[in-house]
Amino acid sequence: MDVIVRPTPNLQGEIGALSSKNYTTRYLLVAALSEGISTIYHPAHSEDSDAIRRCIADLGAVLTEDDEKIVVQGFGARPSNVKELNVGNAGAVLRFLMAVAALSPEVTFVNTYPDSLGKRPHDDLITALGQIGVEVEHNEGKLPITIRGGKPKGGKITVSGAVSSQYLSALLFLTPLLEEDSEIIVLDDLKSKVVVGQTLEVLEQAGIVVHAADDYMSFKVPGGQKYAAKTYTVQGDYPGSAAVLAAAAVTKSDVTIQRLAEKSKQGERAIVDVLRMMEVPLTHENDVVHVQGNGILKAVEFDGDAATDAVLAMVAAAVFAEGTSRFYNVENLRYKECDRITDYLAELTRAGAKVEERRDEIIVHGQPDGVEGGVTINAHYDHRVIMALTVVGLRARQPLRIKDAHHVAKSYPQYFDHLKALGADVEWVK
């Protein structure tokens, strides 16, 4: 399904932020790795969170869900002997469960999205798993991947953090369950350290002890631990809300979003700070963000590494800012559902934006008078690209048609419903 986004000068209304995909994924995983019954309130509903629900159930967890919560009976360190797992297009779910699968004799992760997740490499995690005695069969580091584990042994493990922090998080979930103590050393730079902080936060809540260096480049993990069954509450999601906030910023708006914690450890919380730097009128009090946009924005420079999943929305806002904006230290955007630098900027250019790319930078020459639009653009099956291009379409002079926009359901199935509720002129078409 495609979506047509027509120029929309005004947005108004109030919505609740959807629940955090990152926290939902982590809470479901630690609940599955416990041997008791855990309860998770306000879990996210998206293709990614559905993927981990499906996979942990295949691995032996028992899930019961109603409108408010999900109850999980975990399998501890003894997952069921399942032959295949299908994570859909969820990269983080794949990487976390590759580590969990090391506790099983043999599990094959199938390739159902050859044009997206199927293109993404996982070599760094494969190498690390080999160091603890896990045999991995793979297609040049890509799906399909077969994990042959059973009895992984702790010890000294090195893992690169240059491409993704998800490899490190995967090892942090696994190593507490091994009999031996482990020491994890991060090689190269570590991308998205803020997200590692979320992993450590969830591990601590689950009763797991991890001794982390201040710079997150080394970790000591005592072996023989057990995950505790707990009750968790999922906070609102900043990455998804970033696009709605950007939409409010580029229009004349009076938009309120509930459930965005002021002291959240989500790096994408920076969207609020960046919009303030762009001189967008807003307040953030009592976990409520209130934007009263006037469509006037100033250019910014921003280190995007700590807020990876909000950068595309920030760039969309910068398309209409006065001056030239620069988003740097964002090379890891290239290793997502698509190349979120080259592919995204190609579509922005097609829509009429003036943008440049460097290896690890996005440069935006703002056009306060708006962009032309009037074209069909390709979102490359990427939910973040879909949301960000929609922001641009709201202020284009002519409608934008975004191909395959239904892939927004990967993280934010209600995105277009929420925009419509705020007055956006968007329409699904076949």
C-alpha positions as CSV (number, residue, x, y, z in Angstrom):
1,M,0.0,0.0,0.0
2,D,1.2,3.5,-0.9
3,V,0.2,6.7,1.0
4,I,-0.4,10.1,-0.5
5,V,0.6,13.0,1.7
6,R,-0.9,16.3,0.8
7,P,0.2,19.8,1.9
8,T,-1.2,20.4,5.4
9,P,-0.6,23.9,6.9
10,N,-2.1,23.2,10.3
11,L,-1.9,20.4,12.9
12,Q,-3.9,20.4,16.1
13,G,-4.8,17.9,18.8
14,E,-3.5,15.5,21.5
15,I,-2.2,11.9,21.2
16,G,-0.5,9.4,23.6
17,A,2.9,8.2,22.5
18,L,3.0,4.6,21.5
19,S,5.0,2.4,23.9
20,S,8.8,2.0,23.4
21,K,9.8,-0.7,20.9
22,N,13.3,-1.0,22.4
23,Y,12.1,-1.4,26.0
24,T,9.3,-3.8,25.0
25,T,11.8,-6.0,23.1
26,R,14.1,-6.1,26.1
27,Y,11.5,-6.7,28.7
28,L,10.0,-9.6,26.7
29,L,13.4,-11.1,26.4
30,V,14.4,-10.9,30.1
31,A,10.9,-12.2,31.0
32,A,11.5,-15.2,28.7
33,L,14.9,-15.8,30.2
34,S,13.5,-16.0,33.7
35,E,12.0,-19.2,35.2
36,G,9.0,-17.5,36.7
37,I,6.1,-15.3,35.7
38,S,6.7,-11.7,34.7
39,T,4.2,-9.0,33.8
40,I,4.8,-6.3,31.3
41,Y,2.4,-3.3,31.3
42,H,1.8,-1.2,28.1
43,P,3.9,-3.3,25.7
44,A,4.4,-2.0,22.2
45,H,2.4,-3.5,19.3
46,S,4.4,-3.5,16.1
47,E,5.8,-5.9,13.6
48,D,9.1,-5.9,15.6
49,S,7.5,-6.5,19.0
50,D,5.2,-9.1,17.5
51,A,8.3,-10.9,16.1
52,I,9.9,-11.3,19.5
53,R,6.6,-12.4,21.0
54,R,6.3,-15.1,18.3
55,C,10.0,-16.2,18.7
56,I,10.1,-16.5,22.5
57,A,6.8,-18.4,22.3
58,D,8.5,-20.8,19.8
59,L,11.4,-21.1,22.2
60,G,9.1,-22.2,25.1
61,A,7.7,-19.1,26.8
62,V,4.0,-19.0,27.5
63,L,2.4,-15.6,26.8
64,T,-1.0,-14.4,27.9
65,E,-2.1,-10.9,26.8
66,D,-4.9,-8.4,27.3
67,D,-5.4,-4.8,26.4
68,E,-3.2,-3.5,29.3
69,K,-0.5,-6.1,29.8
70,I,1.3,-9.3,28.8
71,V,2.1,-12.1,31.2
72,V,5.1,-14.3,30.4
73,Q,6.1,-17.6,31.9
74,G,9.8,-17.9,31.1
75,F,11.9,-20.8,30.0
76,G,15.1,-19.6,31.8
77,A,18.3,-21.0,30.4
78,R,16.6,-24.0,28.8
79,P,14.8,-22.9,25.6
80,S,12.8,-25.5,23.6
81,N,14.5,-27.4,20.9
82,V,13.0,-25.5,18.0
83,K,14.5,-25.9,14.5
84,E,13.5,-22.6,12.9
85,L,12.8,-19.0,14.0
86,N,11.4,-16.2,11.8
87,V,12.2,-12.8,13.1
88,G,10.6,-11.0,10.1
89,N,12.5,-7.8,9.4
90,A,13.6,-7.2,13.0
91,G,17.3,-6.8,13.2
92,A,17.6,-6.3,17.0
93,V,15.4,-9.3,17.6
94,L,17.5,-11.4,15.3
95,R,20.8,-10.5,17.0
96,F,19.4,-10.9,20.6
97,L,18.0,-14.3,19.7
98,M,21.2,-15.4,17.9
99,A,22.8,-15.2,21.4
100,V,19.9,-16.9,23.1
101,A,19.9,-19.7,20.5
102,A,23.5,-20.5,21.7
103,L,21.7,-22.3,24.5
104,S,20.0,-24.6,22.0
105,P,21.5,-27.5,20.0
106,E,20.6,-26.1,16.6
107,V,18.4,-23.2,15.4
108,T,18.1,-21.8,11.9
109,F,17.0,-18.2,11.4
110,V,15.2,-18.0,8.1
111,N,15.4,-15.1,5.5
112,T,12.0,-13.7,4.8
113,Y,13.0,-10.2,3.9
114,P,15.9,-10.7,1.4
115,D,15.7,-7.0,0.3
116,S,16.0,-5.6,3.8
117,L,17.2,-7.6,6.8
118,G,18.5,-10.2,4.4
119,K,21.1,-7.7,3.2
120,R,22.4,-6.7,6.7
121,P,25.6,-8.2,8.0
122,H,26.0,-9.9,11.4
123,D,29.7,-10.9,11.1
124,D,30.8,-9.2,14.4
125,L,28.3,-11.2,16.5
126,I,29.1,-14.4,14.6
127,T,32.8,-14.0,15.4
128,A,32.0,-13.3,19.1
129,L,29.8,-16.3,19.4
130,G,32.6,-18.5,18.0
131,Q,34.8,-17.4,20.9
132,I,32.4,-19.1,23.4
133,G,32.2,-22.4,21.5
134,V,29.2,-21.7,19.2
135,E,29.3,-22.9,15.6
136,V,27.5,-20.6,13.2
137,E,26.7,-21.5,9.6
138,H,25.8,-18.4,7.5
139,N,25.7,-16.8,4.1
140,E,28.7,-14.4,4.2
141,G,27.5,-13.1,7.5
142,K,23.9,-12.7,6.4
143,L,20.7,-14.7,6.7
144,P,19.9,-17.6,6.7
145,I,21.9,-18.3,9.8
146,T,22.1,-21.5,11.7
147,I,23.3,-21.5,15.3
148,R,24.8,-24.7,16.7
149,G,25.3,-24.2,20.4
150,G,24.1,-26.2,23.4
151,K,26.9,-25.6,25.9
152,P,28.6,-22.2,25.3
153,K,31.4,-21.4,27.8
154,G,32.1,-18.0,29.3
155,G,35.5,-16.4,29.3
156,K,37.1,-13.5,27.5
157,I,35.1,-12.3,24.5
158,T,35.9,-9.5,22.1
159,V,33.2,-7.9,19.9
160,S,33.3,-5.0,17.5
161,G,31.0,-2.0,18.3
162,A,31.8,-0.2,15.0
163,V,28.6,-1.3,13.1
164,S,26.0,-1.9,15.9
165,S,25.7,-1.9,19.6
166,Q,23.2,-4.8,19.3
167,Y,26.0,-7.4,19.1
168,L,27.2,-6.2,22.5
169,S,23.7,-6.2,24.0
170,A,23.1,-9.8,22.7
171,L,26.2,-11.0,24.6
172,L,25.1,-9.1,27.7
173,F,21.8,-11.0,27.7
174,L,23.5,-14.4,27.2
175,T,26.6,-14.3,29.4
176,P,25.0,-14.1,32.8
177,L,23.4,-17.5,32.1
178,L,26.8,-19.2,31.4
179,E,28.4,-21.2,34.2
180,E,31.7,-19.4,33.9
181,D,32.4,-15.7,34.5
182,S,32.8,-13.6,31.3
183,E,34.8,-10.5,30.3
184,I,33.6,-8.7,27.3
185,I,36.0,-6.3,25.5
186,V,34.6,-3.9,22.9
187,L,36.9,-3.4,19.9
188,D,36.9,-0.3,17.7
189,D,34.4,2.4,18.6
190,L,31.0,1.6,20.1
191,K,28.0,3.0,18.3
192,S,24.8,4.0,20.1
193,K,26.1,3.8,23.7
194,V,22.8,5.2,24.9
195,V,21.0,2.0,23.8
196,V,23.6,-0.1,25.6
197,G,22.6,1.9,28.7
198,Q,19.0,0.8,28.1
199,T,20.1,-2.8,28.0
200,L,22.0,-2.5,31.2
201,E,19.0,-0.7,32.8
202,V,16.7,-3.6,31.9
203,L,19.3,-6.2,33.0
204,E,19.5,-4.5,36.4
205,Q,15.8,-4.5,36.8
206,A,15.8,-8.2,36.0
207,G,18.2,-8.9,38.9
208,I,21.3,-9.4,36.7
209,V,24.7,-8.1,37.9
210,V,27.0,-6.6,35.2
211,H,30.1,-4.6,36.0
212,A,30.5,-2.0,33.2
213,A,33.4,0.3,32.6
214,D,32.3,3.9,32.6
215,D,33.0,4.2,28.8
216,Y,31.1,0.9,28.1
217,M,34.2,-0.5,26.4
218,S,34.6,-3.4,28.8
219,F,32.3,-5.5,31.0
220,K,32.7,-8.2,33.7
221,V,29.7,-10.5,33.9
222,P,29.6,-13.1,36.8
223,G,28.4,-16.5,35.5
224,G,25.7,-18.7,37.1
225,Q,23.1,-16.0,37.4
226,K,19.4,-16.3,37.0
227,Y,16.9,-13.8,35.7
228,A,14.3,-12.8,38.2
229,A,10.6,-12.7,37.3
230,K,9.5,-9.1,37.7
231,T,6.8,-6.6,36.8
232,Y,7.8,-4.0,34.2
233,T,6.1,-0.9,32.8
234,V,7.1,0.2,29.2
235,Q,7.6,4.0,28.8
236,G,6.5,6.0,25.8
237,D,8.6,5.8,22.6
238,Y,10.7,8.7,21.5
239,P,11.9,7.3,18.1
240,G,8.4,7.1,16.8
241,S,7.2,10.3,18.4
242,A,10.2,12.1,16.8
243,A,8.4,12.2,13.5
244,V,5.2,13.5,15.0
245,L,7.1,16.2,16.8
246,A,8.9,17.1,13.6
247,A,5.6,17.3,11.8
248,A,4.3,19.7,14.4
249,A,7.5,21.8,14.2
250,V,7.3,22.3,10.4
251,T,3.6,23.3,10.4
252,K,1.5,25.8,12.3
253,S,0.5,23.6,15.1
254,D,-0.9,23.1,18.6
255,V,0.1,19.5,19.3
256,T,0.4,17.6,22.6
257,I,2.0,14.2,23.1
258,Q,1.5,12.4,26.4
259,R,3.8,9.7,28.0
260,L,7.2,11.0,27.0
261,A,9.3,10.8,30.2
262,E,11.5,13.8,30.8
263,K,14.3,11.7,32.4
264,S,14.1,8.8,29.9
265,K,17.4,7.0,29.0
266,Q,16.2,6.8,25.3
267,G,18.8,8.8,23.3
268,E,16.1,9.9,20.9
269,R,14.8,12.1,23.7
270,A,17.2,14.6,22.1
271,I,14.5,15.4,19.5
272,V,13.0,17.7,22.1
273,D,16.4,19.5,22.6
274,V,17.1,19.7,18.9
275,L,13.7,21.3,18.2
276,R,14.4,23.8,21.0
277,M,17.8,24.5,19.3
278,M,15.8,25.1,16.1
279,E,13.7,27.6,18.1
280,V,10.5,25.7,17.8
281,P,8.1,26.9,20.6
282,L,7.5,23.9,22.9
283,T,7.3,22.8,26.5
284,H,8.2,19.5,28.1
285,E,6.7,19.1,31.6
286,N,5.1,16.2,33.5
287,D,6.0,13.8,30.7
288,V,4.0,15.9,28.2
289,V,5.5,17.6,25.2
290,H,3.4,20.5,23.9
291,V,4.4,22.0,20.5
292,Q,3.0,25.3,19.2
293,G,4.7,25.4,15.9
294,N,4.9,28.5,13.6
295,G,6.7,26.8,10.8
296,I,9.8,28.9,11.4
297,L,13.0,26.9,12.2
298,K,16.7,27.7,12.5
299,A,19.5,25.4,11.3
300,V,21.4,23.2,13.8
301,E,24.5,21.1,14.1
302,F,24.0,17.8,16.0
303,D,26.0,14.7,16.9
304,G,23.4,12.0,15.9
305,D,25.1,8.9,17.4
306,A,23.2,9.1,20.7
307,A,19.8,9.6,18.9
308,T,20.1,7.3,15.9
309,D,16.4,6.6,15.4
310,A,15.4,10.2,15.6
311,V,18.0,11.6,13.1
312,L,15.8,11.2,10.0
313,A,13.0,13.1,11.6
314,M,15.4,15.9,12.6
315,V,16.7,16.0,9.0
316,A,13.1,16.3,7.7
317,A,12.5,19.3,10.0
318,A,15.9,20.8,8.9
319,V,14.7,20.7,5.2
320,F,12.6,23.8,6.0
321,A,15.0,25.6,8.4
322,E,16.7,28.9,7.7
323,G,20.4,28.1,7.0
324,T,22.4,24.9,6.6
325,S,22.1,22.1,9.2
326,R,24.7,19.3,9.8
327,F,24.1,16.0,11.4
328,Y,27.4,14.2,12.0
329,N,28.7,10.9,13.5
330,V,25.8,9.0,11.9
331,E,27.5,6.4,9.8
332,N,25.6,3.6,11.5
333,L,22.5,4.9,9.7
334,R,24.0,3.1,6.7
335,Y,23.5,-0.3,8.3
336,K,19.8,-0.2,9.0
337,E,16.7,-1.5,7.1
338,C,18.2,0.4,4.2
339,D,21.2,2.8,3.8
340,R,19.5,5.6,5.7
341,I,22.0,8.2,4.3
342,T,22.2,7.5,0.6
343,D,18.8,6.0,0.1
344,Y,16.9,8.6,2.2
345,L,18.8,11.6,0.7
346,A,18.0,10.3,-2.8
347,E,14.3,10.5,-2.0
348,L,14.6,13.9,-0.3
349,T,16.3,15.2,-3.4
350,R,13.6,13.7,-5.6
351,A,11.0,15.6,-3.4
352,G,12.9,18.9,-4.0
353,A,15.1,19.1,-0.9
354,K,18.7,20.3,-1.1
355,V,20.9,17.8,0.8
356,E,24.4,16.4,0.7
357,E,25.9,13.3,2.1
358,R,29.3,12.4,3.6
359,R,30.4,9.0,4.8
360,D,29.1,9.9,8.3
361,E,27.3,13.1,7.8
362,I,24.0,14.5,6.5
363,I,24.1,18.2,5.4
364,V,20.8,20.0,4.8
365,H,20.5,23.3,3.0
366,G,17.2,24.5,4.4
367,Q,14.4,25.9,2.2
368,P,12.0,27.9,4.4
369,D,9.7,28.4,1.4
370,G,9.1,24.7,1.1
371,V,9.9,22.0,-1.4
372,E,8.2,21.2,-4.7
373,G,7.0,17.7,-4.1
374,G,4.6,16.3,-6.7
375,V,6.5,13.0,-7.2
376,T,6.4,9.4,-6.2
377,I,9.2,8.4,-3.8
378,N,10.5,5.1,-2.6
379,A,10.8,4.5,1.1
380,H,13.0,1.4,0.7
381,Y,10.8,-0.7,3.0
382,D,12.1,1.3,5.9
383,H,9.7,2.5,8.7
384,R,11.9,5.5,9.8
385,V,12.3,6.7,6.2
386,I,8.5,6.5,5.6
387,M,7.8,8.6,8.7
388,A,10.4,11.2,7.9
389,L,9.3,11.6,4.3
390,T,5.8,12.1,5.5
391,V,7.0,15.1,7.5
392,V,8.4,16.6,4.3
393,G,5.2,15.9,2.4
394,L,3.1,18.0,4.8
395,R,5.0,21.1,3.7
396,A,5.6,20.3,0.0
397,R,3.8,22.4,-2.5
398,Q,2.4,19.4,-4.3
399,P,1.4,16.0,-2.9
400,L,4.0,13.2,-2.3
401,R,3.2,9.6,-2.9
402,I,5.3,7.3,-0.7
403,K,5.6,3.7,-2.0
404,D,5.0,0.7,0.3
405,A,4.2,3.0,3.2
406,H,2.5,0.1,5.0
407,H,6.0,-0.9,6.2
408,V,5.6,1.8,8.9
409,A,3.9,-1.0,10.9
410,K,7.4,-2.3,11.7
411,S,7.5,0.1,14.6
412,Y,4.5,2.4,14.5
413,P,1.3,0.8,13.0
414,Q,-0.8,3.8,14.2
415,Y,1.4,6.5,12.7
416,F,-0.9,7.6,9.9
417,D,-4.0,7.3,12.1
418,H,-2.3,9.6,14.7
419,L,-1.3,12.1,12.0
420,K,-4.9,12.1,10.6
421,A,-6.2,12.6,14.1
422,L,-4.1,15.8,14.3
423,G,-5.5,17.0,10.9
424,A,-2.9,15.7,8.4
425,D,-4.2,15.2,4.9
426,V,-2.9,11.6,4.2
427,E,-4.6,8.9,2.2
428,W,-3.9,5.2,1.6
429,V,-4.0,4.1,-2.0
430,K,-3.2,0.9,-3.8
